[in-house]
């Protein structure tokens, strides 16, 4: 059966939420993010984009391009609430959907054409979301995720676009190669250095050449450029989580080493988040004492996959839990309320330096194992509990006294 896939995006999501709370911001250029020389733009209004501002741009550069912009630090709690509202609406209206980030969704409308019409259903869904939440949103509709996502970008702001079946390849052809999901700055630079500026040129390249140039990623991009994408819409479940626990051979009261283990466990989990392109908005710590009395405490946070955001919260939760001075038998860390969104580190406090550092560390971990780069405070973790991923013979690289 031919598929019908919807991609729906909440337009300038953070800005839109701020404007609902503060209507006086409507029509004004808005930048959301950390207002510092090393801060980055988490989101910006279309009025700011007209000056050349874009998300992930250094805030310093954004202010130079648009000096009259209003800068807001952001409210992650309000954004999560609005994201949850939209999620509940979509859950009630459609049989199968995938939430890939706080403001982005895929819906599988396959089989609806003969009964209702996918375009009619998608239009009604978009209008209902706008009416109930006040959030402008756009969608693209086609036979697969890739083409639908590209169509959504064409439909913005607050619009909709359908790419008819069989027209995917000519629709994509005149667009810049950066329009293809998965073509980042480095890939685009390599392709442009070879004279590949438009998707039409990539469509004509031999697939074997793409593989030689970009490895296994090359054929994937070639298929996307040609409008081919068989990836399914994966049913989304709200309370997905990842966790790790350690039971000690001997009950311990060594608080310094417990803090080290918490650091190591949290670092391992945040790496797994980034590797899986996920973000968490709820972290928890679990303690089991020698008498098997077990306690857990959790805290909601803004969506993130960053160590420097999560680690202080983990240690605060531990301190709040551990007030009995009894020996501990087990300790655990859990991240829940996961959504897709590895492209978005922390929306409001990250600097470009921090993001570059995470990317460098993660490249080392993927190649040599996730315990090859760590904070010095987590070095003693092995002595009190076995880690999921041992050093595998590699000498660990210390990361100490860095504000990351």
C-alpha positions in Angstrom: 0.0 0.0 0.0 1.3 3.5 -0.9 2.0 5.5 2.2 0.8 8.9 3.2 3.0 10.6 5.8 2.4 14.0 7.5 5.2 16.1 9.0 3.9 18.8 11.4 6.1 21.5 12.9 5.2 24.2 15.5 6.4 27.5 13.9 9.1 29.3 15.9 7.8 27.3 18.9 9.6 29.1 21.8 8.8 32.5 20.3 5.2 31.6 19.8 4.8 30.4 23.4 6.3 33.7 24.6 3.9 35.7 22.5 0.9 33.9 23.9 2.0 35.0 27.4 3.1 38.5 26.2 1.1 39.7 23.2 3.1 42.9 23.1 5.9 40.9 21.5 3.9 40.1 18.4 5.5 41.6 15.3 8.8 42.4 17.1 12.1 40.7 16.4 12.7 38.1 19.2 15.9 36.2 20.1 15.6 33.4 22.8 18.8 32.1 24.4 21.6 33.1 26.8 22.4 36.8 26.4 26.2 36.5 26.6 29.1 36.7 24.2 29.3 32.9 24.2 25.6 32.2 24.2 23.7 30.8 21.2 20.3 31.5 19.7 17.9 28.8 20.8 15.0 30.2 18.7 14.2 33.4 16.8 11.2 35.1 15.3 10.6 35.4 11.6 11.2 39.2 12.0 14.7 38.4 13.3 15.3 35.9 10.5 14.8 38.7 8.0 18.1 40.2 9.3 19.9 36.9 8.7 19.6 35.5 12.2 19.1 31.7 12.6 18.9 29.2 15.4 22.2 28.0 16.8 23.9 31.2 15.7 26.2 32.8 18.3 24.2 35.4 20.2 26.9 37.9 19.8 26.6 37.7 16.0 22.8 37.7 16.1 22.8 41.0 18.1 25.1 42.5 15.5 22.8 41.5 12.7 19.6 42.6 14.5 20.5 45.2 17.2 16.9 46.1 17.9 15.9 42.5 18.8 14.3 41.7 22.1 16.3 39.0 23.9 14.6 36.6 26.2 16.2 33.9 28.3 13.3 31.5 27.9 10.9 29.5 30.0 11.5 25.8 29.6 8.5 24.9 31.9 6.1 26.8 29.7 7.5 25.2 26.5 7.1 21.7 27.9 3.6 22.4 29.0 2.6 23.6 25.5 4.4 20.7 23.9 2.4 18.3 26.0 -0.8 20.1 25.1 -0.1 19.6 21.4 0.9 16.0 22.0 -2.3 15.2 23.7 -4.3 16.7 20.9 -2.5 14.6 18.3 -2.8 11.5 20.4 -6.6 11.9 20.5 -6.9 12.7 16.8 -4.7 10.2 15.0 -4.0 6.4 15.3 -0.2 6.5 14.8 2.2 9.4 15.4 5.9 9.9 16.3 7.2 12.8 18.3 10.7 13.6 17.2 11.3 16.7 19.3 9.4 19.1 21.5 7.9 20.8 18.4 8.0 18.3 15.6 5.7 15.3 14.8 5.1 12.7 12.1 1.7 11.2 11.5 1.0 8.1 9.4 -2.2 8.8 7.4 -1.8 5.7 5.2 -5.2 4.2 4.3 -7.3 7.3 4.9 -7.4 8.5 1.3 -10.3 6.3 0.3 -12.5 7.2 3.3 -11.8 10.8 4.4 -8.8 12.2 2.5 -5.5 12.7 4.2 -5.2 16.4 3.2 -8.6 17.1 4.7 -7.6 15.3 8.0 -4.2 17.0 8.1 -5.8 20.5 7.5 -8.4 19.9 10.3 -5.6 18.8 12.6 -3.5 21.8 11.9 -6.4 24.2 12.4 -7.5 22.5 15.6 -4.1 22.7 17.1 -3.9 26.4 16.3 -7.4 27.1 17.7 -6.9 25.1 21.0 -3.3 26.2 21.8 -2.8 29.4 20.0 0.3 28.0 18.3 0.9 28.6 14.6 1.9 25.4 12.9 2.7 24.1 9.4 2.7 20.8 7.7 4.0 18.9 4.7 2.2 15.8 3.3 3.7 13.3 0.9 4.6 9.6 0.6 7.5 9.7 3.1 9.2 11.5 6.0 11.9 13.2 4.0 9.7 14.8 1.4 7.1 15.8 3.9 9.7 17.5 6.1 11.1 19.5 3.2 7.5 20.5 2.2 6.9 21.7 5.8 9.8 24.1 5.4 8.2 25.4 2.2 4.8 25.8 3.9 6.1 28.0 6.8 5.0 30.2 8.3 1.6 28.8 9.4 0.9 27.0 6.1 0.5 23.6 4.5 1.8 21.9 1.4 1.2 18.6 -0.3 3.6 16.9 -2.7 1.6 14.7 -5.0 2.6 11.1 -5.4 5.1 10.6 -8.2 6.4 14.2 -8.2 8.8 13.8 -5.3 12.0 13.8 -7.4 11.2 16.9 -9.5 9.9 18.7 -6.4 13.2 18.3 -4.6 15.5 18.9 -7.7 15.8 22.7 -7.7 16.4 23.0 -3.9 19.8 23.6 -2.3 21.4 20.5 -0.9 21.0 21.7 2.7 17.3 21.2 2.3 17.8 17.4 2.6 17.4 16.3 6.3 20.8 14.9 7.4 23.0 17.3 5.3 24.9 19.2 7.9 27.5 21.9 7.5 30.5 19.6 6.9 28.6 17.4 4.3 27.3 20.5 2.5 30.8 22.0 2.4 32.3 18.8 0.9 29.6 18.5 -1.7 29.7 22.2 -2.6 33.5 22.0 -3.0 32.7 19.4 -5.8 30.2 21.7 -7.4 27.1 20.0 -6.0 25.0 22.9 -5.1 21.5 21.7 -5.9 19.7 18.4 -5.1 19.2 17.9 -8.9 23.0 17.4 -9.2 23.1 15.0 -6.3 20.3 13.0 -7.9 22.5 12.5 -11.0 25.6 11.3 -9.0 26.3 7.6 -9.0 25.3 6.1 -5.7 28.7 4.3 -5.4 30.4 7.7 -5.6 28.3 9.0 -2.7 29.3 6.0 -0.7 33.0 6.6 -1.4 32.6 10.3 -0.4 30.5 9.9 2.7 30.6 6.3 3.7 27.4 4.5 4.6 25.7 7.9 5.0 26.2 8.6 1.3 23.7 6.2 -0.1 21.1 7.3 2.5 21.4 10.9 1.4 21.3 9.9 -2.3 18.0 8.0 -1.7 16.6 11.0 0.1 17.7 13.3 -2.7 15.7 11.1 -5.1 12.6 11.2 -2.9 13.1 7.6 -1.5 12.7 7.1 2.2 11.2 3.9 3.6 11.7 4.8 7.3 8.5 4.1 9.3 6.6 6.3 11.7 7.5 4.8 15.0 4.7 4.9 17.6 5.5 7.4 20.4 5.1 6.5 24.0 5.3 9.3 26.6 7.1 7.6 29.5 10.1 6.2 27.8 13.2 6.2 30.0 16.8 5.0 30.4 18.4 4.1 33.6 21.3 2.4 35.3 21.8 0.9 38.8 24.8 -0.4 40.8 24.6 -2.9 43.6 27.7 -2.9 45.7 29.5 -6.1 46.8 29.9 -4.4 50.1 27.6 -1.8 51.5 29.3 1.6 51.5 29.1 5.0 53.3 32.0 6.6 51.3 30.1 9.7 50.1 33.0 11.0 47.9 33.0 7.7 46.0 29.2 7.7 45.7 29.3 11.1 44.2 32.0 9.9 41.8 29.8 7.0 40.8 26.8 9.2 40.3 28.9 11.4 38.0 30.1 8.4 36.0 26.5 7.0 35.7 25.0 10.3 34.6 27.8 10.9 32.1 27.2 7.5 30.6 23.4 8.1 30.3 23.8 11.6 28.8 26.1 10.1 26.2 23.5 7.5 25.4 20.9 10.3 25.0 23.1 12.2 22.5 24.0 9.1 20.6 20.4 8.2 20.2 19.3 11.8 19.4 17.2 12.0 22.6 16.5 14.6 25.3 15.3 14.1 28.8 13.0 16.3 30.9 13.0 14.3 34.1 15.9 13.0 36.1 15.8 10.8 39.2 18.2 9.3 41.8 17.5 6.0 43.6 19.1 4.8 46.9 18.7 1.5 48.6 20.1 1.2 52.1 21.6 -1.9 53.7 18.3 -2.8 55.3 16.7 -2.7 51.8 14.7 0.5 52.5 14.5 2.2 49.1 14.0 5.9 48.3 13.7 7.7 45.0 13.5 11.4 44.2 13.0 13.0 40.8 13.0 16.5 39.3 11.5 17.9 36.1 13.9 20.0 34.0 14.0 21.6 30.6 14.7 19.2 27.7 18.4 18.5 27.5 21.1 16.0 27.0 23.9 18.0 28.5 26.1 16.8 31.4 26.7 20.3 32.8 22.9 20.8 33.2 22.1 17.3 34.6 25.0 16.6 36.9 24.3 19.4 39.5 20.7 18.2 39.7 21.7 14.6 40.2 24.0 15.6 43.1 21.3 17.8 44.6 18.8 14.9 44.5 21.3 12.6 46.1 22.0 15.1 48.9 18.3 15.5 49.5 17.9 11.7 49.7 20.9 10.7 51.7 20.2 12.1 55.2 20.4 8.9 57.3 24.1 8.2 57.4 23.4 4.5 56.8 25.4 2.2 54.5 24.1 2.1 51.0 23.5 -1.2 49.1 22.4 0.2 45.7 22.4 3.5 43.9 20.7 4.4 40.6 20.1 7.1 38.0 17.1 7.4 35.7 16.2 9.7 32.8 12.6 9.8 31.7 10.1 11.7 29.6 12.4 11.3 26.6 11.8 12.9 23.2 13.8 13.0 20.1 16.0 16.1 19.5 19.7 15.5 19.6 20.2 18.6 17.5 19.1 20.7 20.4 21.5 20.5 23.3 20.3 22.9 26.0 18.2 25.7 24.6 19.1 28.5 27.0 22.5 28.0 28.6 24.7 26.3 26.1 27.6 28.1 24.5 29.2 27.2 21.1 32.3 26.1 23.0 30.3 23.7 25.1 28.6 22.2 22.1 31.8 21.8 20.2 33.3 20.1 23.3 30.5 17.6 23.6 30.8 16.7 19.9 34.5 16.1 20.3 34.1 14.0 23.4 31.3 12.0 21.8 33.4 11.2 18.7 36.1 9.8 21.0 33.6 7.8 22.9 32.0 6.3 19.8 35.4 5.2 18.6 37.0 4.0 21.8 34.2 3.4 24.3 32.0 5.6 26.4 34.4 5.6 29.4 37.4 6.8 27.6 36.5 10.5 28.3 35.3 11.4 31.7 35.4 13.9 34.5 38.1 13.3 37.1 35.5 13.0 39.8 34.2 9.9 38.2 37.5 8.1 37.9 37.0 6.1 41.2 33.7 4.7 40.1 35.1 1.3 39.1 36.3 0.7 42.6 32.8 0.6 44.1 30.7 -0.6 41.3 31.0 -2.2 37.8 30.2 0.1 35.0 28.3 -1.0 31.9 31.1 -0.1 29.6 34.6 -0.7 31.0 37.7 1.0 29.7 38.4 -1.9 27.3 42.1 -1.3 27.7 42.0 2.3 26.7 43.6 4.9 28.9 40.8 7.3 30.0 41.1 11.0 29.1 40.5 13.2 32.1 38.0 16.1 31.9 38.5 18.2 35.0 37.9 21.8 36.1 36.0 22.6 32.9 32.7 24.4 33.0 30.9 22.2 30.5 
